[in-house]
Amino acid sequence: MLMTYRVVRATDWKTVILTLTLCWLAAGSIMAQQRSRQQLEKEKKQNIEKVSQIRTILKKTSSQKQATLGQLKALNQEIAAQSKQINLLTEDVKLMTSEIRELRQSSTQLQNNLEKLKKEYGEMIYAADKRRQQVNPLGFLFSAESFNQLVARYKYLQQYSEARKGQVRQMEKVREQMLVKQQDVERKKKQQQGTLAVQVNESKRLEGLKDEKNRMATELSEKEQDLRTELTESRKAVSRLESAITEMIRREIREREERERLARLARLKAERERIAREKAAAAAAAKAERAAAAESEANKPEAAEPKTAEPKAAEPASEAAERTARKPDERRNNLLNDEEAALASSFASSKNRLPWPVTRGFISDHYGVKPHPVLKGVMQDNPGIDIQTTPGEVVRAVYDGVVQYTTFVTGMHNIVAIQHGDYYTVYAKLKSVSVQVGQRVKAREVIGVVATDKDGVAEVQFQVWKSTNRMNPESWLIDR
């Protein structure tokens, strides 16, 4: 009877371990899916906010009765965001299918485990009933040959009873887990059906947007001459802006070089004066030494005239100064002082992490050379990026720096250039400017208000330069 009890207990613990292992594996799979779902939900939320911003901007630009390039750009961005939203919904449906499959597998495994526990419990009850028919528990206790044996038999019966209760509790626990999994399956199925319905609606909206884009492109293509005239004026404005920025940077470089030249001349002058002072002091000391020696010899008429060593010729001031001027100044890099070099290094380390110059908006025209959105075979070059936003939106500095330049450029409205060491950020198409040249600004500090063109499009041009080389601003801004 003791051997029977031990076999039942071993089988019971194997089942318990199997159940715990199953729960642990299921929990690990669910945690991995949760991490994936959290990322997916985050992307869906960000894209929904982006779509909402684009629709708000498009609604305001659509107040114009005729189609404009600004409306077409906004529509293209909404189509791209809408397509991304549909792709995210497709990923969501796939993820929910995987989650349902995992839940069903877990539920099936729990069902199998429950059946195994029921079978083991039935065998335990059958064995216990069989033993009761053969041996009365009280008789089993009092037939002990000693008190210690009586205590051992009592503990045995007590542990056996606890094992049966534990088996019942384990079955209840597994049954509860199985019911939870089944409820999760039903909940996920309903959620998946809702997502599929949303996906269908979003796809219909995407088709409507594409039809609207084709209609607008057709309407704009009928104004080819006007578009070519606007493109010509735009290229002239871009050229004027680029010339102004390039001249500003070159002027700043010349000023740095002049400061360095004056500092070098000051160092040369100081070095010459030092050498002259040392040479005069050495000459005076030598003269005093010769006078003292002459007086001493005058008191000794028979003594032979001593030979005095010729003083070592001092190094020519010009040569020493020239050698000093050739020494590299380790604190300077490309004529930057310590503060400017530190700011440039800090700015460079902020790549891909700079805030946007406007709190809401989208890139309506990307950096570099690309085809015209309407005119076939026509290419256009953008030295920065255009960010379309809402009228009256404030423009902010993307990083700490010093306002180096403010001016008005025809076709680009007001512009502001902020220096960050040997880096520069440029903000064009501003209606008004709220900073002055020489003013120190902090990141996210307001520097002006975006301008709105004749078509009702509010757009800011943003550029990044390193010395006289322009860079792609998109690689500097944080992802939206």
Backbone torsions as a table, in degrees:
resi	resn	phi	psi	omega
1	MET	NA	-37.1	177.8
2	LEU	-65.6	-39.1	178.7
3	MET	-64.9	-38.9	178.1
4	THR	-61.8	-42.4	179.3
5	TYR	-61.1	-44.1	-179.0
6	ARG	-64.6	-38.4	179.0
7	VAL	-63.7	-43.4	179.5
8	VAL	-63.3	-42.2	-179.6
9	ARG	-64.5	-40.9	178.7
10	ALA	-63.1	-42.7	178.2
11	THR	-63.1	-39.4	179.1
12	ASP	-61.0	-45.8	-178.8
13	TRP	-67.8	-34.6	175.1
14	LYS	-61.0	-41.2	179.1
15	THR	-66.1	-41.7	178.6
16	VAL	-61.1	-46.0	179.7
17	ILE	-62.4	-40.1	178.6
18	LEU	-61.8	-42.5	-179.9
19	THR	-64.7	-45.4	179.5
20	LEU	-62.4	-40.5	178.5
21	THR	-63.0	-42.4	178.6
22	LEU	-61.2	-45.3	179.8
23	CYS	-64.4	-38.9	-179.9
24	TRP	-65.1	-43.5	179.3
25	LEU	-66.0	-40.6	178.7
26	ALA	-64.5	-40.0	179.1
27	ALA	-64.5	-40.4	178.7
28	GLY	-63.4	-41.6	178.7
29	SER	-64.9	-41.1	-180.0
30	ILE	-65.6	-40.4	179.1
31	MET	-62.5	-41.5	178.5
32	ALA	-63.9	-41.1	178.1
33	GLN	-66.4	-35.8	178.8
34	GLN	-63.5	-42.0	177.6
35	ARG	-61.3	-42.9	178.8
36	SER	-65.8	-40.8	-180.0
37	ARG	-67.3	-38.6	178.2
38	GLN	-59.6	-43.3	178.7
39	GLN	-65.1	-41.5	180.0
40	LEU	-64.8	-44.9	179.4
41	GLU	-63.6	-36.7	177.9
42	LYS	-63.3	-44.8	179.5
43	GLU	-65.6	-39.9	178.7
44	LYS	-62.5	-42.5	-179.8
45	LYS	-64.3	-45.4	178.9
46	GLN	-62.0	-41.2	-178.5
47	ASN	-69.7	-35.9	177.2
48	ILE	-63.4	-41.4	177.5
49	GLU	-63.6	-39.2	178.7
50	LYS	-64.3	-45.1	178.5
51	VAL	-60.4	-41.5	-179.8
52	SER	-62.1	-43.3	178.4
53	GLN	-63.0	-43.8	-179.0
54	ILE	-62.9	-42.5	-179.6
55	ARG	-64.4	-38.7	178.1
56	THR	-63.0	-45.6	179.8
57	ILE	-65.3	-43.1	-179.3
58	LEU	-64.6	-36.9	179.4
59	LYS	-62.1	-38.5	-178.8
60	LYS	-74.3	-38.4	178.5
61	THR	-74.3	-24.9	-179.4
62	SER	-75.5	-4.2	176.8
63	SER	-65.9	-18.7	174.5
64	GLN	-72.2	139.7	-175.4
65	LYS	-72.2	-28.7	-177.7
66	GLN	-105.6	154.0	-179.7
67	ALA	-68.5	143.1	179.6
68	THR	-132.3	162.3	176.5
69	LEU	-62.1	-35.2	178.4
70	GLY	-61.3	-41.5	177.0
71	GLN	-65.1	-41.0	-179.8
72	LEU	-63.9	-41.3	178.2
73	LYS	-62.9	-44.6	179.2
74	ALA	-63.3	-39.3	179.5
75	LEU	-65.8	-40.4	176.8
76	ASN	-60.6	-41.6	179.4
77	GLN	-66.3	-38.6	178.8
78	GLU	-66.9	-37.7	177.8
79	ILE	-63.5	-42.5	179.4
80	ALA	-64.0	-44.2	179.6
81	ALA	-66.8	-37.3	179.2
82	GLN	-66.0	-40.6	177.7
83	SER	-63.2	-41.5	177.9
84	LYS	-63.3	-39.4	179.8
85	GLN	-63.2	-40.1	178.1
86	ILE	-65.2	-40.7	177.3
87	ASN	-62.7	-40.2	178.3
88	LEU	-65.4	-38.5	177.0
89	LEU	-66.0	-37.2	176.4
90	THR	-62.9	-43.1	176.3
91	GLU	-62.7	-36.8	179.0
92	ASP	-63.3	-44.2	179.0
93	VAL	-62.6	-42.9	178.1
94	LYS	-62.6	-41.1	-179.8
95	LEU	-65.4	-41.1	178.5
96	MET	-66.3	-35.3	175.3
97	THR	-61.0	-43.1	177.4
98	SER	-64.8	-40.4	179.3
99	GLU	-65.4	-41.1	177.9
100	ILE	-63.3	-42.8	178.8
101	ARG	-61.2	-42.6	178.3
102	GLU	-63.9	-42.1	180.0
103	LEU	-65.2	-40.6	178.9
104	ARG	-66.1	-42.7	177.4
105	GLN	-61.5	-42.7	179.2
106	SER	-64.7	-40.9	178.8
107	SER	-63.9	-41.5	178.6
108	THR	-63.5	-43.2	179.5
109	GLN	-64.4	-39.3	177.3
110	LEU	-65.8	-37.7	177.6
111	GLN	-62.6	-44.0	177.8
112	ASN	-63.2	-40.6	-179.9
113	ASN	-66.0	-38.4	177.6
114	LEU	-63.5	-41.9	178.0
115	GLU	-61.9	-39.1	178.8
116	LYS	-65.7	-40.9	178.1
117	LEU	-64.7	-39.9	178.4
118	LYS	-62.7	-41.5	179.8
119	LYS	-63.5	-45.5	179.4
120	GLU	-63.7	-38.0	179.7
121	TYR	-66.8	-39.5	177.7
122	GLY	-62.8	-41.7	178.2
123	GLU	-63.4	-38.3	179.4
124	MET	-65.3	-44.0	-180.0
125	ILE	-64.8	-41.3	179.3
126	TYR	-62.2	-44.3	179.7
127	ALA	-65.1	-38.5	-179.8
128	ALA	-67.0	-41.3	179.6
129	ASP	-65.3	-37.5	179.2
130	LYS	-65.9	-39.2	178.9
131	ARG	-69.0	-35.1	179.2
132	ARG	-65.0	-33.4	178.0
133	GLN	-69.6	-31.0	-177.9
134	GLN	-86.9	-41.9	-174.5
135	VAL	-134.0	128.8	174.5
136	ASN	-75.1	134.8	-178.3
137	PRO	-57.5	-40.5	179.3
138	LEU	-67.7	-39.2	177.4
139	GLY	-65.0	-36.3	178.0
140	PHE	-63.0	-36.8	-179.7
141	LEU	-71.7	-51.0	-171.4
142	PHE	-81.5	-3.7	174.4
143	SER	-88.6	7.8	178.8
144	ALA	-66.0	144.3	-177.7
145	GLU	-81.9	-17.1	179.7
146	SER	-149.2	167.5	179.5
147	PHE	-64.6	-40.7	179.1
148	ASN	-61.7	-39.4	178.5
149	GLN	-67.1	-36.5	176.7
150	LEU	-60.5	-45.9	178.9
151	VAL	-62.6	-41.8	-179.4
152	ALA	-63.0	-41.3	-180.0
153	ARG	-68.2	-36.1	178.8
154	TYR	-64.0	-45.0	177.9
155	LYS	-62.4	-37.2	179.7
156	TYR	-61.4	-49.2	179.8
157	LEU	-62.4	-38.6	179.5
158	GLN	-64.0	-45.2	179.3
159	GLN	-65.2	-36.6	179.5
160	TYR	-64.8	-41.6	177.4
161	SER	-63.3	-42.3	177.9
162	GLU	-63.6	-37.9	178.9
163	ALA	-62.0	-40.8	178.4
164	ARG	-65.0	-42.9	177.7
165	LYS	-63.9	-41.0	178.5
166	GLY	-62.4	-36.4	178.7
167	GLN	-64.4	-40.1	178.7
168	VAL	-65.4	-44.3	178.8
169	ARG	-61.7	-40.3	179.9
170	GLN	-64.0	-39.7	178.3
171	MET	-65.1	-40.6	178.3
172	GLU	-63.5	-41.3	179.6
173	LYS	-63.2	-45.7	179.7
174	VAL	-64.6	-38.0	179.0
175	ARG	-64.1	-41.8	178.6
176	GLU	-63.5	-43.5	178.2
177	GLN	-61.9	-38.9	-179.2
178	MET	-65.8	-41.0	178.5
179	LEU	-64.1	-39.5	178.2
180	VAL	-62.6	-43.5	179.1
181	LYS	-62.4	-41.4	179.4
182	GLN	-65.1	-38.9	176.7
183	GLN	-66.0	-38.6	177.7
184	ASP	-63.2	-38.2	178.5
185	VAL	-61.3	-47.3	179.9
186	GLU	-63.6	-40.7	179.6
187	ARG	-64.5	-43.3	179.4
188	LYS	-64.7	-37.0	179.9
189	LYS	-64.1	-42.3	177.6
190	LYS	-65.8	-41.0	178.8
191	GLN	-63.5	-39.1	179.3
192	GLN	-66.0	-40.1	178.2
193	GLN	-63.0	-39.6	177.3
194	GLY	-64.8	-41.1	179.1
195	THR	-65.0	-39.2	178.1
196	LEU	-63.4	-38.8	178.4
197	ALA	-65.0	-41.6	177.3
198	VAL	-62.9	-40.7	-179.4
199	GLN	-62.0	-40.0	178.4
200	VAL	-63.0	-44.9	179.6
201	ASN	-63.6	-41.6	179.5
202	GLU	-65.5	-36.8	178.0
203	SER	-65.0	-40.0	177.0
204	LYS	-63.1	-41.2	179.3
205	ARG	-65.2	-37.9	178.9
206	LEU	-61.8	-42.4	178.2
207	GLU	-61.9	-39.3	177.5
208	GLY	-64.4	-39.0	178.5
209	LEU	-65.0	-40.3	179.4
210	LYS	-65.0	-39.5	177.1
211	ASP	-63.8	-41.2	178.7
212	GLU	-64.6	-38.9	178.3
213	LYS	-63.4	-44.7	179.9
214	ASN	-62.8	-40.1	178.7
215	ARG	-64.0	-43.5	-178.6
216	MET	-67.9	-40.4	179.0
217	ALA	-63.7	-38.1	177.9
218	THR	-64.6	-43.1	179.9
219	GLU	-64.0	-40.0	179.9
220	LEU	-70.7	-35.6	-178.7
221	SER	-64.0	-22.4	177.4
222	GLU	-75.0	-10.8	178.3
223	LYS	-109.9	40.9	-174.2
224	GLU	-56.6	-43.6	-177.1
225	GLN	-63.6	-42.6	178.3
226	ASP	-63.1	-40.6	-180.0
227	LEU	-65.5	-39.2	179.1
228	ARG	-66.7	-37.6	177.1
229	THR	-64.6	-43.9	178.2
230	GLU	-62.9	-39.2	179.7
231	LEU	-64.6	-41.6	178.3
232	THR	-61.2	-46.4	178.5
233	GLU	-63.5	-37.9	179.0
234	SER	-64.6	-41.5	179.0
235	ARG	-64.3	-38.8	177.4
236	LYS	-64.4	-41.9	179.5
237	ALA	-64.1	-42.0	178.1
238	VAL	-62.7	-41.7	179.2
239	SER	-64.0	-42.0	178.2
240	ARG	-63.3	-41.6	179.3
241	LEU	-64.8	-44.7	-179.1
242	GLU	-64.4	-39.2	178.2
243	SER	-63.9	-42.1	-179.7
244	ALA	-64.2	-43.5	-179.4
245	ILE	-68.1	-43.1	179.6
246	THR	-61.6	-44.3	179.0
247	GLU	-64.5	-38.7	178.2
248	MET	-62.3	-44.3	-179.2
249	ILE	-67.7	-42.1	178.9
250	ARG	-63.8	-38.7	177.0
251	ARG	-63.3	-40.1	178.0
252	GLU	-65.0	-38.9	178.3
253	ILE	-65.4	-41.6	177.9
254	ARG	-62.3	-38.7	178.4
255	GLU	-65.2	-39.2	176.2
256	ARG	-63.5	-44.2	179.5
257	GLU	-62.2	-39.0	178.7
258	GLU	-66.2	-40.7	177.0
259	ARG	-61.7	-40.9	179.1
260	GLU	-67.5	-38.4	179.2
261	ARG	-64.1	-45.5	179.1
262	LEU	-63.0	-39.6	178.9
263	ALA	-65.9	-38.0	179.2
264	ARG	-66.5	-41.7	177.5
265	LEU	-63.0	-39.0	178.5
266	ALA	-63.9	-40.2	178.2
267	ARG	-65.5	-40.0	178.6
268	LEU	-63.6	-44.1	179.4
269	LYS	-61.9	-43.9	179.4
270	ALA	-63.2	-38.1	-180.0
271	GLU	-68.4	-40.7	178.0
272	ARG	-62.9	-44.2	179.9
273	GLU	-62.8	-38.8	178.1
274	ARG	-63.4	-45.1	-179.5
275	ILE	-65.2	-39.6	178.7
276	ALA	-63.2	-41.1	178.0
277	ARG	-64.1	-42.5	179.5
278	GLU	-65.3	-39.0	179.9
279	LYS	-66.9	-42.1	178.2
280	ALA	-64.5	-40.5	179.0
281	ALA	-64.8	-39.2	179.5
282	ALA	-67.1	-40.6	179.1
283	ALA	-64.7	-42.7	178.8
284	ALA	-63.2	-41.0	179.1
285	ALA	-64.9	-40.0	179.4
286	ALA	-66.3	-39.9	179.6
287	LYS	-64.3	-42.5	178.8
288	ALA	-65.0	-37.6	179.3
289	GLU	-67.1	-38.7	179.0
290	ARG	-68.3	-38.7	178.8
291	ALA	-64.1	-41.8	179.2
292	ALA	-64.9	-38.1	-179.8
293	ALA	-69.1	-38.1	179.9
294	ALA	-65.8	-42.2	178.8
295	GLU	-63.8	-37.3	179.3
296	SER	-67.7	-36.3	-179.7
297	GLU	-72.4	-31.0	179.3
298	ALA	-63.7	-26.4	179.4
299	ASN	-83.6	-4.9	178.7
300	LYS	-126.3	87.6	-175.3
301	PRO	-66.5	-30.3	-175.9
302	GLU	-84.8	-13.2	-174.0
303	ALA	-72.8	145.8	178.6
304	ALA	-73.3	150.4	-178.7
305	GLU	-68.5	121.6	-177.5
306	PRO	-72.2	151.1	176.6
307	LYS	-92.3	119.9	179.8
308	THR	-96.8	137.5	-179.6
309	ALA	-72.9	137.2	179.1
310	GLU	-66.3	133.1	178.6
311	PRO	-63.4	143.1	-180.0
312	LYS	-67.3	128.9	-177.6
313	ALA	-63.4	133.8	178.9
314	ALA	-70.7	148.7	179.7
315	GLU	-65.9	132.0	178.9
316	PRO	-52.4	137.0	-177.2
317	ALA	-61.5	-38.8	-176.6
318	SER	-63.9	-40.4	-178.8
319	GLU	-67.2	-43.6	179.3
320	ALA	-63.3	-42.8	-179.5
321	ALA	-65.0	-40.8	-179.6
322	GLU	-64.8	-39.4	178.9
323	ARG	-65.6	-38.1	177.3
324	THR	-63.5	-40.8	-179.3
325	ALA	-65.6	-26.9	-178.3
326	ARG	-82.6	-8.8	179.9
327	LYS	-69.1	132.5	-179.8
328	PRO	-71.4	138.6	176.7
329	ASP	-93.1	105.8	-173.7
330	GLU	-69.0	-17.3	-178.3
331	ARG	-82.4	-9.3	-177.2
332	ARG	-109.6	141.4	176.0
333	ASN	-136.0	115.7	-176.4
334	ASN	54.2	41.7	175.6
335	LEU	69.0	15.5	177.7
336	LEU	-86.8	140.8	172.4
337	ASN	-79.4	179.2	-174.3
338	ASP	-60.0	-44.7	-177.8
339	GLU	-64.9	-43.2	-179.8
340	GLU	-66.8	-40.1	179.5
341	ALA	-64.1	-40.8	178.6
342	ALA	-64.7	-40.9	179.8
343	LEU	-65.9	-41.0	178.7
344	ALA	-63.1	-42.5	179.2
345	SER	-64.1	-41.3	179.3
346	SER	-65.8	-40.8	179.0
347	PHE	-64.1	-44.0	-178.9
348	ALA	-62.1	-34.6	-179.2
349	SER	-75.0	-8.6	-178.9
350	SER	-95.4	14.0	180.0
351	LYS	-60.6	139.0	-176.8
352	ASN	71.3	5.9	-177.4
353	ARG	-129.0	7.2	-179.3
354	LEU	-77.4	141.3	176.9
355	PRO	-70.9	160.4	178.2
356	TRP	-74.9	150.1	179.4
357	PRO	-70.0	-15.3	174.2
358	VAL	-129.5	147.9	-174.8
359	THR	-71.7	-27.0	177.8
360	ARG	-140.9	149.0	-177.3
361	GLY	146.0	179.1	-179.2
362	PHE	-143.6	158.8	179.4
363	ILE	-76.7	111.2	-178.3
364	SER	-91.3	-21.0	177.3
365	ASP	-145.9	119.9	-174.1
366	HIS	-82.7	170.5	-178.5
367	TYR	-73.1	146.6	171.7
368	GLY	91.7	-168.5	-176.3
369	VAL	-87.4	134.6	-178.4
370	LYS	-157.2	161.2	178.9
371	PRO	-68.8	149.6	174.8
372	HIS	-67.0	140.0	-176.0
373	PRO	-64.8	-17.7	-177.8
374	VAL	-124.6	-49.8	-175.3
375	LEU	-73.1	119.4	-178.2
376	LYS	-74.1	138.2	178.0
377	GLY	75.2	6.1	-178.9
378	VAL	-106.3	129.0	178.2
379	MET	-106.3	150.8	176.4
380	GLN	-136.4	147.9	-175.6
381	ASP	-116.8	130.4	178.1
382	ASN	-115.6	118.9	-179.9
383	PRO	-73.7	-8.6	178.1
384	GLY	-143.3	-142.4	173.3
385	ILE	-131.7	147.7	173.9
386	ASP	-102.0	128.2	179.2
387	ILE	-112.7	112.3	179.2
388	GLN	-83.6	134.2	-175.8
389	THR	-142.5	-167.2	-179.1
390	THR	-90.4	148.3	178.7
391	PRO	-57.5	139.8	179.1
392	GLY	83.8	2.9	-179.8
393	GLU	-67.5	137.6	178.3
394	VAL	-80.7	148.9	179.1
395	VAL	-108.3	136.9	-174.7
396	ARG	-123.3	151.8	174.5
397	ALA	-68.3	142.3	-178.4
398	VAL	-89.8	-11.4	-178.5
399	TYR	-160.7	160.9	176.4
400	ASP	-60.7	144.4	178.0
401	GLY	178.1	-169.1	-179.5
402	VAL	-121.1	130.0	177.4
403	VAL	-66.2	116.1	-174.9
404	GLN	-99.3	-23.4	-170.1
405	TYR	-161.4	136.0	170.2
406	THR	-140.0	136.4	179.5
407	THR	-162.9	178.0	175.7
408	PHE	-116.6	129.2	178.8
409	VAL	-121.3	126.0	179.9
410	THR	-57.6	127.7	-178.8
411	GLY	91.2	-16.8	179.9
412	MET	-121.4	0.2	-179.6
413	HIS	58.5	-146.4	-179.4
414	ASN	-79.1	146.8	177.0
415	ILE	-131.3	152.2	176.5
416	VAL	-132.0	132.2	175.9
417	ALA	-118.0	127.0	-179.0
418	ILE	-115.1	131.2	-177.8
419	GLN	-92.9	135.3	175.1
420	HIS	-128.6	72.5	-172.6
421	GLY	75.1	-121.2	175.0
422	ASP	-99.3	14.5	172.0
423	TYR	-103.9	151.8	178.2
424	TYR	-138.0	138.8	169.7
425	THR	-113.0	137.8	-174.9
426	VAL	-121.1	134.5	-179.0
427	TYR	-124.5	113.2	-177.6
428	ALA	-118.4	172.0	-177.7
429	LYS	65.6	45.8	177.9
430	LEU	-100.9	135.3	176.5
431	LYS	-71.0	-40.8	179.9
432	SER	-146.1	158.0	-178.6
433	VAL	-122.7	136.3	-176.9
434	SER	-116.6	17.8	178.0
435	VAL	-129.2	165.5	-179.2
436	GLN	-124.1	157.4	177.7
437	VAL	-60.6	134.3	-179.2
438	GLY	91.5	-9.4	-179.0
439	GLN	-77.4	136.1	175.8
440	ARG	-86.9	131.5	-178.7
441	VAL	-122.9	155.3	176.8
442	LYS	-103.9	160.9	176.3
443	ALA	-58.6	138.4	-179.9
444	ARG	71.3	11.2	175.7
445	GLU	-80.9	137.3	-177.5
446	VAL	-68.2	130.6	179.0
447	ILE	-118.9	-8.9	179.6
448	GLY	173.2	-171.4	179.8
449	VAL	-126.5	139.3	-176.7
450	VAL	-69.0	146.6	178.7
451	ALA	-89.1	156.1	176.4
452	THR	-118.5	128.3	-175.9
453	ASP	-82.7	-176.3	-175.2
454	LYS	-64.7	-21.4	179.5
455	ASP	-91.7	4.0	179.4
456	GLY	83.2	14.3	-179.3
457	VAL	-93.5	123.5	176.0
458	ALA	-98.9	117.1	-171.5
459	GLU	-144.5	135.0	176.2
460	VAL	-114.7	136.8	176.1
461	GLN	-97.0	130.1	-177.3
462	PHE	-123.9	130.1	-179.6
463	GLN	-130.7	154.3	174.4
464	VAL	-129.1	129.8	179.1
465	TRP	-124.4	147.7	166.4
466	LYS	-121.5	111.4	-170.7
467	SER	56.3	-124.7	-178.9
468	THR	-99.8	14.1	-179.5
469	ASN	-106.5	123.8	178.4
470	ARG	-81.9	152.5	-175.7
471	MET	-128.4	167.6	178.5
472	ASN	-80.6	110.9	-176.5
473	PRO	-64.7	-26.6	-177.0
474	GLU	-61.8	-30.5	-179.6
475	SER	-77.0	-5.1	-179.5
476	TRP	-102.9	-28.3	-175.7
477	LEU	-83.3	151.1	177.6
478	ILE	-68.3	148.4	-179.4
479	ASP	-68.3	141.7	175.3
480	ARG	-117.0	NA	NA
